[in-house]
């Protein structure tokens, strides 16, 4: 399980890094892209914090300056790899409170997979936003990454 999560977090890191680089090269990043990518970063941070039973430094929809994306992304990745490396049981249940104050429980495995799936979903929305703003989105298909 550790190998699997290391591989998909590598993929996620690669795609997000390419997207950050592409956005940094633009004269103006579309506003919806800024909102969605900030949300990707915030959610990843928030889930890591829940796993580690720590407070989150970011709000779910807090927007970040594009210049800060790489640092936040790197820290998210570092924290996730630390979680994966130190996991002795991916079926361990994590109790957490959502942003509305409701209590939930999910396995570590479910949460880690959710982080990746959530990021992939929003990168798809960003690709659509890029196209609607006349930009060519990055290729982020997993199979292309693995080639």
N, C-alpha and C positions, 0 to 999 in steps of 0.2 A: 504494500500500500504506500509506503514511503517513496518508493521509486516512481510510482504513478503520480503522486502529488508533486514530487519534484519536477517531473516532466511537464505537467500541465501548468505549473506555476512558472516554469521557464518560458513556455509558450506565451502565457499571459504577459509576462515581463517583456518579452520580445515585441509583441504586438503593441503594447502600450508605449514602449520606448520609441518604436517607429512612428507612432501617432504623435507623440510629443515632439519628436524631431521635425515632423512634417508641419505641425502647428507653429513651431518656433520659426520656421522658414517663411511663413505666410506674412503678408503685410497686415492682414486683419483676420483673426480667427472668428468664424461665425459665432454669434452669441449662443445659439443652441448647443453648439459643440463645446463651448466653454462651460456651459451649465452642465451638460451631460458628463464630460470628462471629469470635471470637479467632483461630480456625484460618484463616479466610479472610484476615484481616489478616496473620497470620504467613506463610502460604504466598505471598501476594503479595510481601511483603518478601523472603522467601527467594529467590524466582525473580528478582526485581530484583537481588539481591546476586549470584546466580549469573551473570547476564548481565554484570554489572559486574566480576566476578571479585573480589568483596569478601566478607569474613565476614558472616554474618547476626547481627543483634542479638537475634533471637528463636528459640526452639525451635518446632517445628512445632505442638505442642499446648499451648503456654504460654497461660495465660488472662490477660487484661487486664481491668482495671477499666473498666466501661462509660464512665466519665468520660474515659478516655484513647483511646477508639476513634477519635474524630474526628481527633485529632492524628496518630495512626498512619496512618489512612486517607489523610489529606491528604499526608503524606510519601510514602506508597506511590505515590499518583497523580502527584505531582510527579516522582518518580524515573522512573516509567514514561514520562511525557511527555518527559522528558529523553532517555531511551533511544530512543524513537521518533523524536524530532526529530534526533538525532545519528546515526541508523542510515543507513549508506550502502549496506547490502545486507541485506535481510531473510532471505535464504537463507544468511547467514553461520552457520557451525556454532559452537555453544557447547558446550565440554567442561565437565562439572561432575561433582561427586560427590554422590550422594544422601545422605539422612540415615543410611543403613546403610553408607556408605563405598564403594558400588559406583560405578564410572565410567560415564558415559553421554554421548552427544552428541545434541543436537537443534538444529534451526535456530532462529534468533531468532524467525521467524514462528511456528513451532510453539509456542514457549514463551510468546510474547505471547498467542496465542489460548488456550493452556491456562489462563493466569491468569484470563481472562474466563470461560471455560467452567467452571472449578473454582469460581469465585465464584457463578456462576449455579446450579450444582448444589447447593451448600450453602445458598444462599438458599431454594431449594425445600424443603430439609429444615427450615429455620427456619420457613417458612410453615406446614408441617405441625405443628411444635412450638407455634407460636402458636395454631393452631386447637385443638390438644389441651389447651391451657391457657386456652381461652376468649377469646383475643384474635383480632382480625381482622388478618391479615397485609397488608403493603403490596402493591400491584399492581406487579409488576416485569417484566411482559411487554415485550419490546423494541418491539413494534409500538405499544403504548400510549405508550411513551416518545417514539416518533417522531411521534406525532399532534400 
